[in-house]
Amino acid sequence: MPRLLTSREREILQEAADGLTNREIGFPSYVSVGTVKTHLDNIYRKLEVFRPAHAVAIALRRGLLD
């Protein structure tokens, strides 16, 4: 069973699902693009996926996103 996402990971995945770029996700909270990418890599690993669209689909099915 994949591990649960942290609240920050859920927030980042929600922003990615809303169509924001890594730069747009990081900008308001002064987080670097590299840090956003690291969070997304962790999300993909935890959800056992390789593509952003698949991560969003799995998260929606599991009720992790609005």
C-alpha positions in Angstrom: 0.0 0.0 0.0 1.5 3.3 -1.0 2.3 5.8 1.8 0.0 8.7 2.3 0.9 12.2 1.0 1.9 14.9 3.4 -0.3 18.0 3.5 2.4 20.0 1.5 2.5 17.2 -1.1 -1.2 17.3 -1.4 -1.1 21.1 -1.8 1.5 20.9 -4.5 -0.3 18.1 -6.4 -3.5 20.1 -6.2 -1.7 23.1 -7.7 -0.2 21.0 -10.4 -3.7 19.5 -11.1 -4.9 23.1 -11.4 -2.5 23.6 -14.3 0.2 25.6 -12.5 3.9 25.2 -13.6 6.6 24.3 -11.1 7.7 27.9 -11.0 4.1 29.1 -10.4 3.7 26.6 -7.6 6.9 27.7 -5.9 6.7 31.5 -6.4 4.1 32.5 -3.7 5.9 30.7 -0.9 9.4 31.4 -2.1 10.1 27.7 -2.8 12.6 26.9 -5.6 11.6 25.0 -8.8 14.0 22.3 -7.6 12.2 21.9 -4.3 8.8 21.7 -6.1 10.3 19.0 -8.4 11.5 17.1 -5.4 8.1 17.2 -3.9 6.5 16.0 -7.1 9.1 13.2 -7.4 8.2 12.1 -3.9 4.5 12.2 -4.8 5.1 10.0 -7.9 7.1 7.5 -5.8 4.5 7.3 -3.1 1.6 6.9 -5.5 3.7 4.5 -7.6 3.3 6.4 -10.9 5.6 8.0 -13.4 3.5 10.7 -15.0 1.8 13.8 -13.6 -1.6 13.0 -15.1 -1.5 9.5 -13.6 -0.6 11.0 -10.2 -3.6 13.3 -10.4 -6.0 10.5 -11.5 -4.9 8.3 -8.6 -5.1 11.1 -6.1 -8.6 12.0 -7.2 -9.7 8.4 -7.0 -8.3 8.2 -3.4 -10.0 11.4 -2.4 -6.7 13.2 -1.9 -7.6 16.2 -4.1 -10.6 18.4 -4.4 
